[in-house]
Amino acid sequence: MARMPLIGVSACTSLIGHHVFHIAGDKYICAAAIAGLPLVIPALGNLIDRDALLESVDGLLFTGSPSNVAPQHYNGPASAAGTQHDLARDDTTLPLIRAAVRAGIPILGICRGFQEMNVAFGGTLHQKVHETSPYQDHREDPLEPLDMQYGQRHSLTVQPGGLLEMLGLPPKIQVNSLHGQGVETLGSGLRIEASAPDGLVEAFSVEAADTFALGVQWHPEWQVQSNPHYLAIFQEFARACRERAQRR
Ligand SMILES: N[C@@H](CCC(=O)NCCCC(=O)O)C(=O)O
């Protein structure tokens, strides 16, 4: 009988009361369940046996987060005071992304996860896109109701001949936008899959990957079942994870 694919979902560390918890948001876990059984991967850095983990999972979802990749990972300038980081998550996800691609495990990076993929492949980040010319403000308004924060904010130009086009996405789609950081220089071996009207990279795939390896700056996990473009991404991720599970 076919084994259910196991989908690793990256966790953030978060102080709740006096204790640190390893947490992953419900919307990521529910969307990962399209591909298989979600397994939250704690942010334990080198305490995790990476090879053993990659032997166990059939796909990895790198989630979004309010925290930002620490600039020492991309030789960036020091963060502005008050910038939220999660060093334990960086120490877990950055090496895991590289190892997963080498091992042929399907990966999907969303928002922070997309930025982590870029950094893992040697790229750099703008730390404040909204203060960087010629870019627009890609942040949400935290005072708006959630449905508005995750509403469609700008268009995307989908790169002809790429993975997103292959998934049936039309040349222009509308997406949500909830991030302050963004791609400055693209990591090596990444192929641009979509850009915002201001030129910001919004999606890339890993050229050398022999399976699904996609990063997106927007949030396709949000109400994924009611957006055919968002769903197409998760369905292809799911197909790749099933294929991986069957190859075991
Ligand atoms: N902090 C980074 C990444 C933005 C991001 O991942 N936002 C998601 C926040 C909550 C969630 O939906 O999980 C940036 O600001 O660029």
The ligand as an ORCA input file, in Angstrom:
! r2SCAN-3c Opt
* xyz 0 1
  N       9.524     38.946      8.000
  C       9.791     38.839      6.601
  C       8.959     37.733      6.004
  C       7.517     38.077      5.885
  C       6.598     36.911      6.191
  O       6.964     35.759      6.085
  N       5.394     37.253      6.651
  C       4.458     36.308      7.149
  C       4.004     36.707      8.504
  C       2.973     35.872      9.137
  C       2.559     34.665      8.400
  O       1.660     34.750      7.574
  O       3.132     33.619      8.631
  C       9.521     40.148      5.904
  O       8.888     41.025      6.498
  O       9.917     40.302      4.750
*
